[in-house]
Structures are given as C-alpha cells and as structure tokens.
C-alpha cells in the first residue's frame, strides 16, 4: 500500500464516510473497517453529540479528515478562523493527512456552500498553491487536494484540468486526493477522455482516492453520491490503482444512504483491483529481475 | 494582489452574485418556491456569455444555471430541515415566500449550513408581513427551532454535585437555552406534523412574556421543557450572580418550589462551574429580542 510523505508514511486500506445514520450501528456493532473519513466541518463545533460520537469512534478506528469549506481557490485567501478550528480538530483526531477540494466557494464573507469551479490559468494555480502552502504549513499535516466534479469551464482557461491540478500540487508541494468519479463526471460534462486525466497526473503524489456514484441526466451528469459506483468508474479506478499502486480509498455515499453493510460491501469491491495491481507489480519486478 | 488575481476575484464576485439571484422559470418549478414572474438579470446572461464555454450539450447559460439551481436547492433543503414547525405554522406558500426573502437579504456568513437560520427570527421581527398573519408566533417558533440546532453542537460541562453548589461559582450548561415567549411556541412546536394548530395557541400576544421554556440536551436528545416564570427568573439570576444563595435572595419562590426545581436541575445537570467570568450569553424572546451579553463582575 502507498505510504509516502503525502500520507505521513501511513498505509490505509478501504474506508467509509462517517455519516450520522451509521453512528448507532458503528458504536453497537463495531464493524471491521480500515478507517473512517469525517467531514471536518461537521465537527468544527464546541461540543455536543457530534464530538461525543467522534471521540467514541476514534477510540476504535483511524479517522481521516476531509473538508468542504477551506476553499483554497479563493482569490481573497484563506479564512484564518476556519484554519484555526481545523487545526484544533487535527490535533484531536490525529489525522495522518487532511484533504479538501480544489475550488472556491466564498467571497467577501458570503458563502455559497458549493464547490465552485476555477479557471485553469497560471494565475489561479499560483493563488491556489499559495493558499495550500499556507494551509499545509499551518496545519502541520500533509495536505491532499481533491479534483472536483464540474459543470462549467471558463473561456480564460489555458490548460486542461489535469495540467492545472499538476501545476497546483507541484507549486504547493502537496498531495492529491484523486476522485475517480469526479474525473468521470467532468469528462462527460466537458467532453474529454478520462483516461488522459488519470494517466497524466503525478501518481507519486496521490495520497488517497475517492469513488462514488452519480446521477446521469440526458445532457449532463450531477455528482450526487447516491448510487453504487458504475462500471466505467471502476475501470478508471483500476487504471488509477495500476498507476499509483494500492492507495487509501474511500467510497462516498451521502444521499439516499443505504444500510451500512451495503455501503461497506460496495467499498470493499475496491480490494479486487488492489490484488490485480499488486500481482502486476510483482510480475513487473520478476520480469526486471 | 496581482492584476490577474484581481481578475480572479472579480470573476468570483460575479459568479457568486449570479447564483444568488432568485430562481425563475424551469429552475423555480423544481423547487417548492411559490410562482414568481421574472427572469435572471442581464449580468447573469453576460457572465455566462463572456466567461463560460458552451458545449454541444449545454449552452453556457445552462451551465451557469446548474450552479444557480444547486445553490438554491441546497439552501432551501437546509431551511426545510431546520424549521419544520415554522413551516407547519405558516403553511407551504407563506413559509417558502419567507425563506426566499430571507435568503435573498441575509446571505450565509458561516462555513456551515447549520448557521443558515441564525437570523430568521430577527428577520421576521423586522418583516412581520412575512409572518403569515402570526408574526410573533412565527418569530418565536423560529427562535425555538434555531435554538434546537444550536444546542446540538454545544459542549456539556461536568455538572456541579449538589453538595458543592454553595461553594461554586455557578453557570448554566452551554447547551441550555432559556426563553421567555409571548406565545406558546413550545406547544406549537410539540404538535404532530399533521395536527391542525388549535385556535387558542394562536391567540394574539399581548403584554409581557407569559411562556417560559428551557431547551437543552440530555442523554443525546434535545429537550424542550416548559418552566415557570419564577424558575426562569431564578435561573437568570444564577447566571448573573453565579450564586444560588444570592439568586434566592431576590426570588419570591417558596422553599417547596425551589426544592422541586433544584431536583430537576441537578437531574438534568444544568448547573456547572463558571468557566469564563467575563461574559455569559442569555437568549431571550422579549421586547429587546436579540441575544444579549451580560458582563459579569467576577470577584473571586
């Protein structure tokens, strides 16, 4: 399994998103799960039930923080109050790395509560990298930035999305949370080959992967996280694992949430592709020898 | 900030302004919002035309519209989830008219949707015409339902043992909220979803607040509990003085009443040790309406 400076030299397997409907099941049944991903912003609170449950989960499981509110693409820079709260949570959870999305979502103090798209320009890349460097330095854990699914592209863009992602992570010297489903969604919405994306990101920087389901409409796809993973996304995932090696993987399921066992079973399908990747890797080593 | 970064900021300002515009037409029909004539602004169309790429499948305007819809869907869903009793009081149409007006004028200033409804009660007080004929009931119900959201994420400090109360500088648990209402907002909140609201609960409010309630967490549940006016006053006095004995000096409650209340407070663990002597927040639903910060003079 991939362990590098981008994962704090930790190897994790297949994780599940910690969601409120699962609290009772997890605490009473204590299912065997490699790790749980938490949405950081759900726990940026002073106390109450969310933190009580989190403490109990952390006593049994490894937890990794994933954010939706840092907005490293913000032209106005990061919100320091948010960063300070995140840092307090990082200390509490001892997350090996932390992730958030390559997007923006607020301006002049007003929040969209969405992951909004960026123009793929050198200037935007530099601003994102500056923000990510600040976040990574301040939080004192490796930062992995996630590619978002998008529904609009800007005329000002001067590079592809994967070139933009590469530019950002190399300038910021941070990791990648490669969301394979998001690549697929955006490839359909914008008309590019998703394999070009997977083949061309810096694989050594991939700290974690996301897989998920989505909703397909006649003319576009919306990233809804309310279905099982479809075959084309599994194929893309297989290619990503082949290139990156077995990588900590998280199945996202955030709406129309089925029973825990169903979600866990869907997530564990990822292991099948890991075996192939490891076998191929051994074959390559034997061939070289 | 470089000139190019200024461009990025300008793009982000224009984009957010566009998706915050009201929804009309097909997009509106996908929401629960009542019908409203109109269309998005020329700036919305200009942003799409000038900045966004069209594809064979979607025009630039349609692509921006996807973000526009998602913005409204997400915020409307959040308010729907947080204010079910207010929706029952106002009815679907009045509720959604209120929520749309609120979201247009009071954008989210927090990283979390949990705080989206924080200004709704005050908004109703300055816009009573949006209260569906019961503006005070609506404002107080909004205040109660938002308190339920708030208490969920407040800490629970160790309760003071009964035998230590006399020697401890007291405070109330951060998850406890006390209310003095002009309307029986707690009773309206308690009604079943399908139940009609009895006329007597909707009687016009007059004079001083008559209904007092405590909202708090206990055993991982949120509880709304009616309390007596004298109990409310005594609890407020404890907040201000930090001392049960001092608070009792100004109270006209009987020993029997105090004994019964005290048993309930210790059972729920309401009394804790004061952590920060500077300021304690008390939320009231009275004529001053807003949360007030009472500076405390800490002698220890």
Contacts between the chains, C-beta under 8 A, distances in Angstrom:
chain1	res1	chain2	res2	distance
A	41	B	111	6.0
A	41	B	112	5.5
A	44	B	111	7.4
A	44	B	112	7.2
A	45	B	153	3.7
A	45	B	154	7.9
A	46	B	153	6.5
A	46	B	154	5.9
A	46	B	155	4.9
A	46	B	174	6.9
A	47	B	153	6.9
A	47	B	154	5.7
A	47	B	155	2.5
A	47	B	156	6.1
A	47	B	174	7.0
A	47	B	175	7.4
A	48	B	151	7.3
A	48	B	152	5.3
A	48	B	153	4.4
A	48	B	154	5.4
A	48	B	155	6.7
A	48	B	156	7.2
A	48	B	175	6.4
A	48	B	217	6.5
A	49	B	152	6.1
A	49	B	153	7.9
A	49	B	217	7.1
A	49	B	220	5.6
A	50	B	152	7.6
A	50	B	153	6.3
A	51	B	155	7.8
A	52	B	156	8.0
A	52	B	220	7.4
A	69	B	111	4.1
A	69	B	112	7.2
A	74	B	12	7.3
A	75	B	1	7.8
A	75	B	5	5.7
A	75	B	8	4.1
A	75	B	9	3.8
A	75	B	11	7.9
A	75	B	12	5.4
A	76	B	9	6.4
A	79	B	111	7.2
A	82	B	111	5.6
A	104	B	12	5.7
A	106	B	16	7.7
A	106	B	111	7.8
A	107	B	9	7.2
A	107	B	12	4.6
A	107	B	13	5.3
A	107	B	16	5.1
A	108	B	13	6.9
A	109	B	109	5.7
A	110	B	16	6.4
A	110	B	20	7.6
A	110	B	107	4.4
A	110	B	108	6.6
A	110	B	109	6.6
A	111	B	107	7.5
A	111	B	108	4.4
A	111	B	109	6.9
A	111	B	110	6.5
A	111	B	111	6.3
A	112	B	16	5.8
A	112	B	19	6.5
A	112	B	20	8.0
A	112	B	71	5.9
A	112	B	108	7.9
A	113	B	71	7.5
A	113	B	74	5.5
A	113	B	75	6.9
A	113	B	108	6.4
A	113	B	113	5.7
A	114	B	19	7.7
A	114	B	67	6.7
A	114	B	70	5.9
A	114	B	71	6.0
A	114	B	74	6.8
A	116	B	12	7.7
A	116	B	15	6.5
A	116	B	16	7.8
A	116	B	67	6.8
A	118	B	8	7.9
A	119	B	8	7.2
A	119	B	11	6.8
A	121	B	4	7.3
A	121	B	8	7.9
A	123	B	2	6.8
A	123	B	4	3.6
A	123	B	5	6.1
A	123	B	7	7.3
A	123	B	8	6.3
A	124	B	8	5.6
A	127	B	5	5.8
A	127	B	8	6.3
A	151	B	58	7.9
A	151	B	63	5.4
A	151	B	66	4.3
A	151	B	67	6.5
A	152	B	52	5.0
A	152	B	53	7.5
A	152	B	60	7.5
A	152	B	63	4.1
A	152	B	64	6.2
A	152	B	66	7.3
A	152	B	67	6.7
A	153	B	52	7.0
A	153	B	53	4.6
A	154	B	11	7.5
A	154	B	51	5.6
A	154	B	52	6.3
A	154	B	53	6.9
A	155	B	50	7.4
A	155	B	51	6.0
A	155	B	52	6.9
A	155	B	53	5.7
A	156	B	7	7.8
A	156	B	11	8.0
A	156	B	51	7.2
A	157	B	53	8.0
A	189	B	55	7.7
A	189	B	57	8.0
A	189	B	58	7.8
A	190	B	55	6.8
A	191	B	55	6.1
A	191	B	56	7.6
A	191	B	57	8.0
A	219	B	57	4.4
A	219	B	58	5.9
A	220	B	57	6.5
A	220	B	58	6.1
A	220	B	66	7.1
A	222	B	66	7.6
